[in-house]
Structure formats: C-alpha cells, structure tokens
Amino acid sequence: MKSEPTTELFHLALPADWILAQEQGEYRVSTRGVTLEVQGFIHLSFQHQWPATRQRFYADVGDLLLLHVDAADLEIVVEVGNPETGEQFPHLYGPLPIECVTAVELLPYLQV
C-alpha cells in the first residue's frame, strides 16, 4: 500500500475558532470543543479521512470550515487515532500557524 504524502493535510474548524486564530496568529483547537492545551495536539486528516471525521463528529454543525494545511514545514506525527481500527491520523503537537493554512473552504450543511 502506498503511503499518503503529508504535505497537504486538513482540519475541520468552527468559524468562531478560525476567527480567533486569525486575531491571535495561530490556531489552537484540537477538535470540536477541545483545545490544544487539553488534548496535547491538533487533530489533522489526510484528504480521504476528513469526510468520515465530519460525519462522525460534526454532522450536526451548520457552519463548518475545512482548513487546507500546508504541512511541509510542520513537524507532523502520524499515529494511531482510532485504536479499534488501527487507522492512523496526522497530529500536530503544537499550535498551527495561520500562514500554513492555504485555503479555507465553507462546507455545506450535511442533511442527516
């Protein structure tokens, strides 16, 4: 199986969290309702992973952003994110500099 490159990664973000990050110069939310300080890292996804993460954790969210992250200059650790399946996810053990976000995509609301 070919391993996926880690130069472009993705993160699901609430608009208010992204606005705060722009004011502070860095993004510090690990996942919905959990900060970097509490979790210890920021959850990221490979391109094929973010839709399932959205469905599982953000299906009830109306306004949701998909941050496109250029991880070329970031120290990313790819490790097991789901012990039940062994699926590996990229994690960032520190704040995400906003200049590493190359695009912000507004995702349409999921009809559940």
Steps between C-alpha positions, in 0.01 A plus 500: 500500500637840401533744790330834470718815488463731796556834326128584469287416798153606614329617817131559569441829682214700639489854356537666843816299569649603165416868560678484838801333338529781246499754784764306696717388207467131581231234522475316834194273477561127495148394407146613565484652847850381599805727504859417420583551867248233608569242225873559455483509119286620210309233309564510126385273218625372170276589207311170505434521878333836564154410358459209747627717785245762406219245492601353835569818701351799314184374325279732706708813431351749255797726428822303468832581342754270341850636552753395237836476677841511335690275739834512319663705778309346792609207714214258444472172687294231327364263762206278581197722553242226528614203712202291385600511134870590523443786254780755512448875503740794482538701821668834565648530850486878518305794365423528129643824356228666292747554214505121452129506414492534121123494452183516706198326352144550627334159508127468428283375783463122508142381474490226763 
